[in-house]
Amino acid sequence: MAAKKSWFTRFANGASRATGKPATFLLAVVIVVVWGVTGPLFGFSDTWQLVINTGTTIVTFLMVFLIQNTQNRDAEAMHVKMDELIRALEGAHNALLDLEELEDKDLDEVRERYRKLAAKARRDIEQGGRDIGCDDVDDEAKS
């Protein structure tokens, strides 16, 4: 299962780890402070301002793609893990395995069914009933 990662995946993972470190944030702060301190040296010129504007724009532009890639991989991994939990649990609804593939309208319908189930469960609990699957918790509370 551990196939060789593409160069972009390796780069995105490394960049994500590096940019999330305190030292990287400190480096960014130092760059901004150095830029600010050099303002009087360059007479706060348009070129001086253009340097920081261009630098931050380029970094922001590139980071958007790295962040999106990281979020896509994390979300995909989470979906697979959740799918495995659903698949492995007896009594779970296997039809929920690929909800992320449904159209918005269909997903809204499923969500509404579960909202109604949750509301019914809360009403049942308020009337002294028990929530499904909470027998162990209820038994511990009684002892």
C-alpha positions as CSV (number, residue, x, y, z in Angstrom):
1,M,0.0,0.0,0.0
2,A,3.0,2.3,0.5
3,A,3.6,3.3,-3.1
4,K,6.3,5.8,-3.9
5,K,4.9,9.3,-3.6
6,S,5.0,11.7,-6.5
7,W,7.4,14.6,-6.4
8,F,4.6,17.1,-5.9
9,T,3.1,15.1,-3.0
10,R,6.6,15.0,-1.4
11,F,7.1,18.7,-2.0
12,A,3.6,19.6,-0.8
13,N,4.0,17.5,2.4
14,G,7.5,19.1,3.1
15,A,6.3,22.6,2.4
16,S,3.2,22.1,4.6
17,R,5.4,20.8,7.4
18,A,7.9,23.6,7.0
19,T,5.5,26.5,6.8
20,G,3.6,25.3,9.8
21,K,6.6,25.6,12.1
22,P,7.2,28.5,14.5
23,A,10.6,29.1,13.0
24,T,9.1,29.7,9.6
25,F,6.6,32.2,11.1
26,L,9.6,33.9,12.9
27,L,11.4,34.1,9.6
28,A,8.4,35.8,8.0
29,V,8.3,38.3,10.9
30,V,12.0,39.0,10.6
31,I,11.6,39.6,6.8
32,V,8.7,42.1,7.5
33,V,10.7,43.8,10.2
34,V,13.8,44.1,8.0
35,W,11.7,45.5,5.2
36,G,10.1,48.0,7.6
37,V,13.4,49.1,9.0
38,T,14.8,49.7,5.6
39,G,11.9,52.0,4.7
40,P,13.8,55.2,5.6
41,L,16.9,53.9,3.8
42,F,15.0,53.7,0.6
43,G,12.8,56.8,1.3
44,F,9.7,54.7,1.5
45,S,9.7,54.6,-2.3
46,D,7.3,52.8,-4.6
47,T,9.9,50.2,-5.4
48,W,10.5,49.6,-1.6
49,Q,6.7,49.0,-1.2
50,L,6.6,46.9,-4.4
51,V,9.2,44.5,-3.0
52,I,7.0,43.4,-0.1
53,N,3.8,43.5,-2.1
54,T,5.2,41.3,-4.8
55,G,6.9,38.9,-2.4
56,T,3.7,38.4,-0.3
57,T,1.5,38.1,-3.4
58,I,3.7,35.3,-4.9
59,V,4.0,33.4,-1.6
60,T,0.2,33.7,-1.0
61,F,-0.5,32.6,-4.6
62,L,1.7,29.5,-4.3
63,M,0.5,28.7,-0.7
64,V,-3.1,28.5,-1.8
65,F,-2.3,25.6,-4.1
66,L,-0.2,23.8,-1.4
67,I,-2.9,24.3,1.2
68,Q,-5.6,23.0,-1.1
69,N,-3.6,20.0,-2.0
70,T,-3.0,19.2,1.7
71,Q,-6.7,19.7,2.5
72,N,-7.7,17.5,-0.4
73,R,-5.5,14.6,0.7
74,D,-6.5,15.0,4.4
75,A,-10.2,15.0,3.4
76,E,-9.8,12.0,1.2
77,A,-7.9,10.1,3.9
78,M,-10.7,11.0,6.4
79,H,-13.4,9.8,4.0
80,V,-11.6,6.4,3.6
81,K,-11.2,6.0,7.4
82,M,-14.8,6.9,8.0
83,D,-15.9,4.5,5.2
84,E,-14.0,1.7,6.9
85,L,-15.6,2.4,10.2
86,I,-19.0,2.4,8.7
87,R,-18.2,-0.8,6.8
88,A,-16.9,-2.5,9.9
89,L,-19.7,-1.7,12.3
90,E,-22.5,-4.1,12.4
91,G,-25.8,-2.3,11.9
92,A,-24.2,0.7,10.2
93,H,-25.8,1.8,6.9
94,N,-23.3,0.9,4.1
95,A,-25.3,3.3,1.9
96,L,-23.6,6.1,3.7
97,L,-20.1,5.0,2.5
98,D,-19.9,7.5,-0.4
99,L,-22.0,10.4,0.7
100,E,-19.5,12.9,-0.5
101,E,-20.3,11.7,-4.1
102,L,-24.0,12.6,-3.8
103,E,-25.5,15.7,-5.3
104,D,-26.2,18.6,-2.9
105,K,-30.0,17.9,-3.0
106,D,-29.6,14.2,-2.2
107,L,-27.1,15.0,0.6
108,D,-29.5,17.5,2.1
109,E,-32.2,14.8,2.1
110,V,-30.0,12.4,4.0
111,R,-28.9,15.1,6.4
112,E,-32.6,16.0,7.1
113,R,-33.4,12.4,7.8
114,Y,-30.6,12.3,10.4
115,R,-31.7,15.6,11.9
116,K,-35.1,14.1,12.4
117,L,-33.7,11.0,14.0
118,A,-31.6,13.1,16.3
119,A,-34.6,15.2,17.3
120,K,-36.7,12.1,18.0
121,A,-33.9,10.6,20.1
122,R,-33.7,13.8,22.2
123,R,-37.5,13.7,22.7
124,D,-37.3,10.1,23.7
125,I,-34.5,10.8,26.2
126,E,-36.5,13.8,27.7
127,Q,-39.5,11.4,28.2
128,G,-37.3,8.9,30.1
129,G,-36.3,6.8,27.1
130,R,-32.8,5.7,26.1
131,D,-30.8,6.6,23.1
132,I,-29.9,3.7,20.8
133,G,-26.5,2.3,21.4
134,C,-25.9,3.9,24.8
135,D,-26.7,0.9,27.0
136,D,-23.2,0.7,28.4
137,V,-23.2,4.4,29.4
138,D,-26.6,4.1,31.0
139,D,-25.6,1.0,32.9
140,E,-22.4,2.7,34.2
141,A,-24.4,5.7,35.3
142,K,-26.8,3.5,37.4
143,S,-24.0,1.7,39.3
